[in-house]
Amino acid sequence: MSSAAAMEAIDELVQLSESMRQAASLLADDDPSDETASRRPSTFLNAVALGNVGAGKSAVLNSLIGHPVLPTGENGATRAPIVVDLERDPGLSSKSIVLQIDSKSQQVSASALRHSLQDRLSKGASGGSGRGRSDEIYLKLRTSTAPPLKLIDLPGIDQRVMDDSTISEYAGHNDAILIVVIPAMQAADVASSRVLRLAKDIDPDGTRTIGVLSKVDQAAADAKTVSCVQAILSNKGAPRAAADIEWVALIGQSVSIASAQSGSVGSENSLETAWRAEAETLKSILTGAPQSKLGRIALVDTIAKQIRKRMKIRLPNMLSRLQGKSQIVQDELARLGESMVQSAEGTRAVALELCREFEDKFLAHITSGEGSGWKIVASFEGKFPDRIKQLPLDRHFDLNNVKRIVLEADGYQPYLISPEKGLRSLIKGVLEMAKEPSRLCVEEVHRVLLDIVNAAANATPGLGRYPPFKREVIAIASSALDAFKSDAKKMVVALVDMERAFVPPKHFIRLVQRRMERQRREDELKNSRSSKKGQDTDQSKMNRASSPQTGSDETGGNLKSMKDKSNQQDKDTKEGPNLQVAGPGGEITAGYLLKKSAKDNKWSRRWFVLNEKSGKLGYTKKQEERHFRGVIVLEECNLEEIEEGEISKSSKDSKKANGQEKGPSLVFKITNRVAYKTVLKAHSAVILKAESMADKVEWIKKIKGVIQSKGGSVKGPNTPEDGSMRQSRSDGSLDTMARRPADPEEELRWMSQEVRGYVEAVLNSLAANVPKVNTCSFR
């Protein structure tokens, strides 16, 4: 067979392959005329070269191309997958190569392409892994000498960059032709060849595998090797592993020789001459081998036979499926009725029905999380709140930055009581940062919805019967989502701007009130020190003036009664707390407490568990329950001991409480450090009552240790409201109590902390409300 006849045979196969591709598209409900439709590419015309380093794979593919385009070398010139998509153009000269990039064409030389590939492979070897499609080099060439195939040149399988996944990615397709290249010098060991075993694993039947014995001229002097090559080609005495596939013998350097001759002589027929010379050389070396298996023409003919064989295997199954598809279409037409598709009203009814089906599929993806629907929830509840939490609040609320903003906002006229203007500027600047995460949330949801539109269209069976209508539905839905995205961005930005523009005046009023209250308490503290010193002085004078014998009996009686009362009050304390302790270091404490209900003002007995390590206090209704009904994060809280009469809601209860003898209080309260934040669920305070004084002492001790380690405050029954007077660090005297200094920098730090609490509350509100705006905008 001549070279032209082999090319014509492959041209016919190209037409058949395109017809089979269109049939496969119809079976997959794709539009065969839509070039951008997502479909699996046809692999009938793919040829993948497999072999070890230096086997001559690139030289064999150059022989098929007709030009020395691919780099060759003994030490493994191919370091990454190279895909050469060939298109045959008989109108070009045998020396012309046209490189196609997108819609542009450029005529290039083989040497220029080869050098460019060598540079890219060298850079890839130094900077990349060389694995997979991410490092793939793709070329689309148009010549008059090459068959219309897609040639894939893989690195040697014994190279570090090659693994089973990469080989399977290219050679694992059911219809790709495998060209197994083995040097002729290794013909005697072909039965143990690793590349042949790999081809057997991929193609057990050998229906799409072609063996190539390359570099035959290098083995011409070895009679034993020549005999092995002839036995493999003739399939007489060949190893069993090589007997099931077609074999071809090549020299592999004919293209390089022809290129050199055409450059010096300029003959159009130099390539044909070189191929004929290669065939004659092979005949002289392999005198006992079939001539139909020698040279480049034999390789092209063998590839055409293997492609034809694969198509024959595929056609019966494809025809059967097409007949079944045709029957489904006919049944559907019968169901719809001929009149419905022959009139405008009928067409409109069919279109509306298909739109309803598409809408149902779209909503099913969103509501059930099917397909990409779960990504919307992940964006709302995961990524967006995380971005809000990652905003650099520490940098903005740094004292130096706060001081700078306050000075810039107030100018050269300083504030008198509270830097309201500066703090408003600080709040606006911090909340401005919430706009970008909000926009990103809208973008993410928009991308997910576009994916859901395509998935819902593909999952609607009726739309597959009308590909143009399917494309129109997708285009309309995508356009609507684009408009919704624009509206959603405007709405979330407006929501942030509303929070920036409106800062409640009571927030700044509270700052002033707390500052004045703190100053008042400091004055009272100074006065109380002075009065106490005076009382101590008077008492010492009275003690010195009184006789030690006078009233000794009375004094003894009073001391005895006081001791009895003290013993009676401390009885529970001496008995010890009725609490359970667990954990390696005793960090878990559990026991019963009475919890005050905010609804009916009644006490409810609940089982509480305190974890000092995590700083959390949780409770259940019964001790046996395994899941907490509520958890209090103590690091955000303050602790306060209160009198039981203080929590009575009605005046009647208050009078009743005042009428009774006042005993030790078992009640304490947990509140948030920030006044407008909640402690548990929607409650701003949790009131608890111990069952005994011993239990209360132990609970107070444990909870106080957790709260004070996190910077919180603990207040006794007579401590001021905001807890500015902290507990003594040593002997409990008033002189050693810590209180806030009155310098302006400390005041500014305290104010910035208050403002930060307000900003964090607003950001938490935005994290909850921006998804709602998104939902409304895209609905």
KOLVEX-862228 format. One record per residue (C-alpha): residue in three letters; x, y, z. Coordinates in steps of 0.25 Angstrom, whole numbers, plus 5000, padded with zeros to 4 digits. Example, Ala and Ser with C-alpha at 12.3 -4.5 7.8 and 13.67 -1.06 7.14 Angstrom:
// residues 2
ALA504949825031;SER505549965029;
//
This chain:
// residues 779
MET500050005000;SER500550144996;SER500650265006;ALA499550334999;ALA498650215000;ALA498850195015;MET498550345017;GLU497250325009;ALA496850215018;ILE497050295031;ASP496250415024;GLU495050315023;LEU495250275037;VAL495250425041;GLN493850445035;LEU493350315042;SER493950365055;GLU493150495054;SER491850425051;MET492050335063;ARG492350455072;GLN491050525068;ALA490350395071;ALA490950385085;SER490550535087;LEU489150505083;LEU489150385093;ALA489650475104;ASP488650585101;ASP489650685096;ASP489450765083;PRO490350715073;SER490450845066;ASP490950915078;GLU492450925078;THR492450975093;ALA491550865098;SER492150785109;ARG492450645104;ARG493450535105;PRO494450555093;SER494550445083;THR495750365085;PHE495750275073;LEU496750365066;ASN497750375078;ALA499050305078;VAL499850295091;ALA501350255091;LEU501850175102;GLY503250125105;ASN504550145113;VAL505550255113;GLY506350255100;ALA505350155093;GLY505150245082;LYS503650285084;SER503850435079;ALA504650385067;VAL503450295063;LEU502450405065;ASN503350495057;SER503250395046;LEU501750395046;ILE501750545046;GLY502650555035;HIS503550665041;PRO504550655053;VAL503650745062;LEU503850665075;PRO505150665082;THR505950535082;GLY507150485091;GLU507750365098;ASN507550425112;GLY506050455111;ALA505750575104;THR504250565107;ARG504050615122;ALA502550655121;PRO501350605113;ILE501350665099;VAL500050655091;VAL500150685076;ASP498750705069;LEU498950685054;GLU498150735043;ARG498450685029;ASP498350795018;PRO498750735004;GLY498850884999;LEU500150905007;SER501550875002;SER502250755008;LYS503250855015;SER502150945021;ILE501650935036;VAL500551035040;LEU500351055055;GLN498951085060;ILE498751165073;ASP497251195076;SER496751255063;LYS498151295057;SER499051225048;GLN500551235047;GLN501551165038;VAL502751115045;SER503951025043;ALA504150885049;SER505450935056;ALA504851055062;LEU503750975068;ARG504750865073;HIS505550975080;SER504351035086;LEU503950905092;GLN505350875097;ASP505351015105;ARG503950985111;LEU504350845115;SER505650895121;LYS504851005129;GLY503750905133;ALA504850805138;SER505450905147;GLY504150975153;GLY503050875152;SER502650725154;GLY502450685140;ARG501250605144;GLY499850615139;ARG499050705130;SER499450835138;ASP500850815131;GLU500350775118;ILE500950835105;TYR499850845094;LEU500150875079;LYS499150885068;LEU499850865054;ARG499350865040;THR500250795030;SER500150715017;THR500950595022;ALA500350555035;PRO499050465037;PRO497950545044;LEU498250485058;LYS498450535072;LEU499850485076;ILE500250475090;ASP501750465094;LEU501850425109;PRO503150425117;GLY503850295119;ILE503050205128;ASP504350175136;GLN504550325139;ARG504250385152;VAL503150485147;MET502250365142;ASP501250285150;ASP500050205148;SER499050315149;THR499750395138;ILE499850275129;SER498350245131;GLU497950385129;TYR498450375115;ALA498450235111;GLY497250185119;HIS496250225109;ASN495550105103;ASP495850145088;ALA497250215089;ILE498250135081;LEU499450095089;ILE500850105081;VAL501750015090;VAL503250055085;ILE504349955089;PRO505749965083;ALA506149855074;MET507349825083;GLN506349785094;ALA505549685085;ALA506149565091;ASP505549615105;VAL504249655100;ALA503449555108;SER503949625121;SER503749765116;ARG503049855126;VAL502449945116;LEU501849825109;ARG501249775122;LEU500649915125;ALA500049915111;LYS499449775114;ASP498849835127;ILE498149945120;ASP497749865107;PRO497649715111;ASP497049675098;GLY498149745090;THR497149805080;ARG497649945081;THR499149925083;ILE500249935073;GLY501649895075;VAL502849965069;LEU504249915068;SER505150035067;LYS506550065063;VAL506649935055;ASP507949985048;GLN508649985061;ALA508449835062;ALA508849795048;ALA510149745052;ASP509549645063;ALA509049525056;LYS508249475068;THR507549605070;VAL507149605055;SER506549465057;CYS505749505069;VAL505249635062;GLN504849545049;ALA504149445058;ILE503349555065;LEU502949615052;SER502549485046;ASN501849435058;LYS502649305057;GLY503349255070;ALA503049395077;PRO502849405092;ARG501349385096;ALA501349525101;ALA501649585088;ALA500849485079;ASP499449555082;ILE499849695076;GLU500249755062;TRP501749785061;VAL502449885051;ALA503949905050;LEU504550045048;ILE505850115047;GLY505250245052;GLN506250345046;SER505650355032;VAL505050495035;SER506250555041;ILE507050505028;ALA505950555019;SER505950695026;ALA507450705025;GLN507350675010;SER506150765007;GLY506950885014;SER508150855005;VAL507450814992;GLY506050874993;SER505350754987;GLU503850734990;ASN504050584988;SER505150564998;LEU504250515009;GLU503550415000;THR504950374996;ALA505450355010;TRP504250275014;ARG504550175002;ALA506050175006;GLU505650135020;ALA504750025015;GLU505849975006;THR506849975017;LEU505949895026;LYS505749795015;SER507149775014;ILE507349755029;LEU506149675031;THR506049585019;GLY505149485026;ALA504149575031;PRO502749615024;GLN503049735015;SER501649795020;LYS502149815034;LEU503349895030;GLY503450045030;ARG502650175032;ILE501550135022;ALA501350005029;LEU501150075042;VAL500150175037;ASP499350055031;THR499449975044;ILE498850095052;ALA497750105042;LYS497349955043;GLN497349965058;ILE496450095058;ARG495550015049;LYS495549895058;ARG495149985070;MET494050045062;LYS493449915058;ILE493449875073;ARG492750005077;LEU491650015065;PRO490749905069;ASN490549955083;MET490350095078;LEU489350055068;SER488549985078;ARG488550105087;LEU488150195076;GLN486950105073;GLY486550115087;LYS486650265087;SER485850275075;GLN484750185081;ILE484750275093;VAL484650405085;GLN483450335077;ASP482750295090;GLU482950445095;LEU482350505082;ALA481150405083;ARG480950445097;LEU481050595094;GLY480150575082;GLU480350625068;SER479450745069;MET480250805080;VAL481550815073;GLN480950855060;SER480250985065;ALA480751105072;GLU479851085084;GLY480350945085;THR481850985084;ARG481551095095;ALA480950985104;VAL482150895102;ALA483151005105;LEU482351045118;GLU482350905123;LEU483850885120;CYS484151015128;ARG483350965140;GLU484150835140;PHE485450915139;GLU484951005151;ASP484550885159;LYS485950825157;PHE486650955160;LEU485850975173;ALA486150825177;HIS487650855176;ILE487550975185;THR486650915196;SER487250785197;GLY488650815195;GLU488750725183;GLY489950755173;SER490550885177;GLY489350935186;TRP490150905199;LYS491151005195;ILE490151115197;VAL489951075212;ALA491451065213;SER491651205208;PHE490651265217;GLU490951185230;GLY492451165228;LYS493251245218;PHE492551385220;PRO492551375236;ASP494051335236;ARG494351455227;ILE493651545236;LYS494351485248;GLN495751505241;LEU495551655239;PRO496751725246;LEU496051785258;ASP497351785266;ARG498051875257;HIS496851975256;PHE496651975271;ASP498051995275;LEU498252105285;ASN499152185276;ASN498152175264;VAL496952205273;LYS497752325278;ARG498052375264;ILE496652365259;VAL496052435271;LEU497052555269;GLU496852555254;ALA495252555256;ASP495252655267;GLY496352755261;TYR497052855270;GLN495852875279;PRO495852755288;TYR494652685293;LEU494052715307;ILE493352595312;SER493452485301;PRO494052475287;GLU492752445281;LYS493252495267;GLY494552415267;LEU493852295272;ARG492752305261;SER493952315251;LEU494552195257;ILE493252115256;LYS493052155241;GLY494452115237;VAL494351975243;LEU493051945238;GLU493451995224;MET494351865224;ALA493051775224;LYS492651825210;GLU493751735203;PRO493351605210;SER491951635207;ARG492151655192;LEU493051525192;CYS491851455198;VAL490951505187;GLU491951455176;GLU492151325182;VAL490651295183;HIS490451345168;ARG491551255163;VAL490851135171;LEU489451175165;LEU490051175151;ASP490551035153;ILE489250995158;VAL488551055146;ASN489450965137;ALA489250845145;ALA487750865146;ALA487650875131;ASN488450745129;ALA487550675139;THR486250715132;PRO486050605122;GLY485050685113;LEU486050795110;GLY487050695104;ARG486050675093;TYR486150825089;PRO487650865090;PRO487351005084;PHE486251025094;LYS487150975105;ARG488251075102;GLU487251185102;VAL486651145116;ILE488051145121;ALA488451275115;ILE487151345121;ALA487351285135;SER488851325135;SER488451465130;ALA487451475142;LEU488451435152;ASP489451535147;ALA488351645149;PHE488051585163;LYS489551585166;SER489651735163;ASP488351765172;ALA488951675183;LYS490251745184;LYS489551885185;MET488651835196;VAL489751775204;VAL490651905203;ALA489351985207;LEU489151895219;VAL490651915223;ASP490452065220;MET489252075229;GLU490052015241;ARG491152115238;ALA490252235238;PHE489352205250;VAL490052185263;PRO489052185274;PRO489252315283;LYS489052235295;HIS490352175293;PHE491052305295;ILE490152345306;ARG490552215313;LEU491952245312;VAL491852385318;GLN490952325329;ARG491952215333;ARG493052315333;MET492252405343;GLU491852285351;ARG493252235352;GLN493752375357;ARG492652375367;ARG493052245373;GLU494452285373;ASP494052405382;GLU493252315391;LEU494452225392;LYS495252335397;ASN494252385407;SER494052245412;ARG495552225415;SER495552355423;SER494252315431;LYS494852185434;LYS496152235439;GLY495352335448;GLN494452215453;ASP495652135456;THR496252245464;ASP494952265473;GLN494852115475;SER496252105480;LYS496052215490;MET494752155495;ASN495452025497;ARG496552085505;ALA495652165514;SER494752045518;SER495151945529;PRO495451805525;GLN494551755537;THR493351835535;GLY492251755528;SER493151635526;ASP491951545529;GLU491051615519;THR492251615509;GLY492451465511;GLY490951445509;ASN490951525496;LEU492151455491;LYS491551325493;SER490251365486;MET491051415475;LYS491851285474;ASP490551205474;LYS489951285463;SER491251275455;ASN491251125457;GLN489851115453;GLN490051195440;ASP491351125437;LYS490750985439;ASP490650955425;THR491951005421;LYS492650915431;GLU491850795426;GLY492550815412;PRO491950835398;ASN491150735392;LEU491750745378;GLN492450645369;VAL493850665364;ALA494450595352;GLY495550605341;PRO497050575343;GLY497350705350;GLY495950725356;GLU495550825346;ILE494150775344;THR493150805355;ALA491650765355;GLY490450785364;TYR489050835365;LEU488750985365;LEU487351055365;LYS487151135352;LYS486251255352;SER485251255340;ALA485151385333;LYS483651355329;ASP482951315341;ASN483951365352;LYS484051225358;TRP485251135362;SER485551005354;ARG486550905359;ARG487650875348;TRP488850795347;PHE490050885345;VAL491450845340;LEU492650935340;ASN493950915332;GLU495051005337;LYS495950965326;SER494951015314;GLY494351125323;LYS492951075320;LEU491751055329;GLY490650965324;TYR489350905329;THR488350795327;LYS486950765332;LYS487350635338;GLN488750575342;GLU488550465332;GLU488450545320;ARG489650545311;HIS489350675303;PHE489450815309;ARG488150905309;GLY489051025310;VAL490451065311;ILE491051195317;VAL492451245312;LEU493051295325;GLU494151365319;GLU493151475314;CYS492451485327;ASN492451555341;LEU492051495354;GLU491251565365;GLU490751515378;ILE489351575381;GLU488251565392;GLU487051485389;GLY486151605392;GLU486751685381;ILE486151595370;SER484751595375;LYS483851655364;SER482651695372;SER482551795383;LYS481751685391;ASP482951585390;SER483851705394;LYS483051735407;LYS482951585410;ALA484451575409;ASN484751695417;GLY483851645428;GLN484551515430;GLU485951495437;LYS487051515427;GLY487951395426;PRO489151375418;SER488851385403;LEU489051265394;VAL488851345381;PHE489851395370;LYS489651445356;ILE490551435344;THR490451545333;ASN491251585321;ARG492351685322;VAL491651765310;ALA490351815315;TYR489551795302;LYS490151655299;THR489451525304;VAL489951415313;LEU489051295310;LYS488151285298;ALA487351425299;HIS487551455313;SER488551565318;ALA488651505332;VAL488551365338;ILE488151365353;LEU488551235361;LYS488351185375;ALA489151085382;GLU488450975391;SER489451005403;MET490451105407;ALA491551005405;ASP491150985391;LYS491051135388;VAL492451155394;GLU493051045385;TRP492251085372;ILE492651235375;LYS494151195377;LYS494151115364;ILE493451205355;LYS494151325361;GLY495551265357;VAL495051245343;ILE494551385341;GLN495651455348;SER496751375339;LYS496051435327;GLY496051575332;GLY494551575337;SER494151635350;VAL493451575363;LYS492551665371;GLY492051635385;PRO490651675390;ASN491151825394;THR492051845382;PRO491651955372;GLU490851925359;ASP491951925349;GLY493051855358;SER494051955357;MET494551915372;ARG495251785370;GLN495551675380;SER496751695389;ARG497951635384;SER498651615397;ASP498051655411;GLY496751705406;SER496951845411;LEU496351965403;ASP497752015401;THR498151895392;MET496951895383;ALA497151925368;ARG496352035362;ARG496452105348;PRO497452215347;ALA496852345343;ASP497852385332;PRO497352415318;GLU498052305312;GLU497452195321;GLU496052265318;LEU496252255303;ARG496652105305;TRP495452075313;MET494552145302;SER495152075291;GLN494851945298;GLU493451985299;VAL493352025284;ARG494051895280;GLY492951815287;TYR491851895280;VAL492551875266;GLU492651725269;ALA491251725272;VAL490951795259;LEU491851705251;ASN491151585257;SER489851645253;LEU490351665238;ALA490851515238;ALA489351475241;ASN488651575232;VAL489551585219;PRO489151435216;LYS487651475217;VAL487851595207;ASN488551495198;THR487351405199;CYS486351515196;SER487151565184;PHE487351435177;ARG485951385180;
//
